[in-house]
Amino acid sequence: MTKKYELYQSAQMPLPAQTWSWNMYGAGIENIGRNGQPEAFPIPEPADNQLLVRVDSVGMCFSDVKLIRQGGGHPKLYNRDLAEEPTRLGHEAALTIIKVGKDLQGVYHPGQRLAIQPDIYQDGRSTAYGYTIPGGLTQYHLIGPEVLDADDGAYVLPLEDALGYAETALTEPWACVEASYTQRRRLQPKAGGRLWVIGQPDDGTDYTFSGELAPSLVVLSDVPASVKTLIRQKVGPNVEIFVRGGLRPSDFPILKAELTEDEGFDDIIILSPKSAKLVGEAAKLTAFRGTFNLVGEAPLDGKVEIDVGRIHYHYTAYVGTVGPDIAAAYGEARNRCDLRPGGAAVFVGAGGPMGQMHVQRAIELKDGPSLIIATELNEMRLAALKDLFAPLAEANGKQLITFNPTTADEPLPDFVRNVTDQIGADDVVICVPVASLMAEAGTYMAPDGMLVLFAGVPNGTMAALDMSTVYLHNAQFTGTSGSALADQATVIAKTVTGELSPNRSVAAVGGMEAARDGVEAMMEGRYPGKVVIFPQISGLPLMSLTELKEKYPNIAEKLGEGDVWTAEAEAALVEAFWQVEHA
């Protein structure tokens, strides 16, 4: 480690006279910066409740594309006039504290390093660093109560020096990956919620309910007398019960408006389901974070059109059981969320930065799948994925197979069935926002498999899924959006212990002047992995790690085996490009 890098890490050097920033003044990449260049601003002094932080690295994220396209119309900007009140991209950031306001002394200290969790809630309102709060594409900026005193406290995580700057920034996208395998669905009936039970009048099943059931409102549709008695006994005499018989699917929206103020039912239970159309229409009445429980012994008469956007963004839970205990559908034991140990996992769209992370996690997961199938249309990305992860898979005793649907001799469903002895995949993770691929996944998933919708499609996007497998075979349909502090803390802990290496995701690096080029490269998919910008570095154009070997061999020689980015490479980068200010 060089003395120059030690000085950089200490954060005890004199501050420059100004900070360079890539502010965003409207929709379109042309509105990032001024005339294609960053702008200089005075470095502000922190107020008593603020920190002045240095931005050390920023990862470029494809989720920014929506912000670039929509500008102030983005949902997290609440129709903000960016020309008057600009924002700034860069929600994947590594920070170092430079100055501490009076009220925060004793809690934070100069030189302390932080990772930031951008998905912030303030008084119940969704905000975000890099969106509502200007993000990390700057050299220095202030953070205060909007980050440090929000609904979950401080949305920053103090770090050990063992983490490099790039891998610190990448703990945020890695947290999104980690979050997709942690339980986000509600798997018990909601206490105080609205419950709708749909049945068949001639159903002679002797149903039971072994769990707790404490709704504030109950609607019973066409259930037999025995179920009416069961529900009345479970919920008690003080709960209002509405009986609505003979409802047709066309009546469902009226029911939603009349009894739920158009918010939907927190829990919907369908007993002895038969009609795929009825199930699909009833599912539309599921509230945010609602649970939809299917209880039956016979398959439906077809596939069900399901809103796959809501599975991802609203965490709609589809659970089920063959009965007769209705409550048996609920709970963690029946509804898994992580990859099946020793199973076969398929990752669709695996060549992109986030897809690569999913593949890497599966390979490094100790109790993870033994067979990993990575699909990708882009041959360059697929080759890069194979080069990067085949040795890692071999070292971990896993089998990695790559598949390009455009050049293969057989369709992906046939291929998956053939390599799994016609069983199908235990897990399918969709990393591209294409509803047809989500629907296709159900055709090559094992009957008790899990479909993870990592890439989000808009709410209202429908896909035909075999919902019979949910109650007959315990199939899982899940999805998550974003991450939380706990997810990022998990990733940091795994990185420190060596269980995970976010640095494997780095594909290209650049200095401050290259930030907008980095945004364009991310949008174009120019590199197979993550683009990382180092705002304190000046004079380094955007380049892949392969180009780095050609143009800056003194830095590239510090890369790890397989040309993986390292903290040592960062030290060499600082040595070559960082300009020390003098008092």
Secondary structure, 3 states (H helix, E strand, C coil): CCHHHHHHHHCCCCCCCEEEECEECCCCHHHECECCECEEEECCCCCCCCEEEEEEEEECCCCHHHHHHHHHHCHHHCCCCCCCCCEECCCEEEEEEEEECHHHECCECCCCEEEECCEEEECCEEEEECCCECCCCECEEEECHHHHCECCECCEEECCCCCCHHHHHCHHHHHHHHHCCCCCCCCCCCCCCEEEEECCCCCCCCCECCCCCCCCEEEEECCCHHHHHHHHHHHCCCCEEEECCCCCHHHHHHHHHHHHCCCCEEEEEEECCCCHHHHHHHHCCEEEEEEEEEECCCCCCCCEEEEHHHHHHCCCEEEEECCCEHHHHCCCCCCCCCCCCCCEEEEECCCCHHHHHHHHHHHHCCCCCCEEEEECCCHHHHHHHHHHHHHHHHHCCCEEEEECCCCCCCCHHHHHHHHCCCCCEEEEEECCCCHHHHHHHCCCEEEEEEEEECCCCCCCCEEEECCHHHHHCCCEEEECCCCCHHHHHHHHHHHHHCCCCHHHHEEEEEEHHHHHHHHHHHHHCCCCCEEEEECCCCCCCCEEHHHHHHHCHHHHCCCECCCECCHHHHHHHHHHHCCCCCC
